[in-house]
Amino acid sequence: MNIRKQLTWTPPAGANRFSALDSFVRAAEDEDWTEAEIQFVIDEVVEARDDAAGLAILVGYTQPWR
């Protein structure tokens, strides 16, 4: 799956990838992402080699502030 959406979301400071993922999922649901899109991101973050890589994945789906 190739998700090109970007979420309007601010990653929580000092969070590990799993607590950040919880916040990300709630924000994605608020912006009407599909279950498949959310699950794809969850899978990527869970399979990441460490917290830094998982957080980088979430930031990649985050819309930059303007």
C-alpha positions as CSV (number, residue, x, y, z in Angstrom):
1,M,0.0,0.0,0.0
2,N,1.3,3.5,-0.8
3,I,-0.2,6.1,1.5
4,R,0.3,9.6,0.3
5,K,-1.8,11.2,2.9
6,Q,-0.3,13.5,5.5
7,L,-1.8,13.9,8.9
8,T,-2.1,17.2,10.7
9,W,-0.6,16.0,14.0
10,T,2.1,17.0,16.5
11,P,4.2,14.1,17.7
12,P,4.3,14.0,21.6
13,A,7.6,15.1,22.9
14,G,9.7,12.4,24.6
15,A,7.3,9.6,23.6
16,N,8.4,6.2,22.5
17,R,7.1,4.8,19.2
18,F,4.2,3.0,20.8
19,S,2.8,5.9,22.8
20,A,3.3,8.2,19.8
21,L,1.5,5.6,17.7
22,D,-1.5,5.7,20.0
23,S,-1.7,9.5,19.6
24,F,-1.2,9.1,15.8
25,V,-4.0,6.6,15.5
26,R,-6.5,8.9,17.3
27,A,-5.5,11.8,15.1
28,A,-5.8,9.6,11.9
29,E,-9.3,8.5,13.0
30,D,-10.3,12.1,13.5
31,E,-9.2,12.8,9.9
32,D,-11.1,9.9,8.5
33,W,-8.2,7.7,7.5
34,T,-9.4,4.2,6.6
35,E,-8.8,1.2,8.8
36,A,-6.5,-0.2,6.2
37,E,-4.4,2.9,6.0
38,I,-4.1,3.1,9.8
39,Q,-3.2,-0.6,10.1
40,F,-0.5,-0.2,7.4
41,V,1.2,2.6,9.5
42,I,0.8,0.5,12.7
43,D,2.5,-2.5,11.0
44,E,5.4,-0.3,9.8
45,V,5.9,1.3,13.2
46,V,5.8,-2.1,15.1
47,E,8.2,-3.7,12.7
48,A,10.7,-0.8,12.9
49,R,14.1,-1.7,14.4
50,D,13.9,0.8,17.3
51,D,12.0,3.8,18.7
52,A,13.9,6.3,16.5
53,A,13.0,4.4,13.3
54,G,9.4,4.1,14.4
55,L,9.1,7.7,15.2
56,A,10.7,8.6,11.9
57,I,8.0,6.6,10.1
58,L,5.3,8.6,11.9
59,V,6.9,11.9,11.1
60,G,7.0,10.8,7.5
61,Y,3.2,10.8,7.6
62,T,3.0,14.1,9.3
63,Q,2.1,17.3,7.5
64,P,4.8,19.9,8.1
65,W,3.7,23.1,9.9
66,R,3.4,26.1,7.6
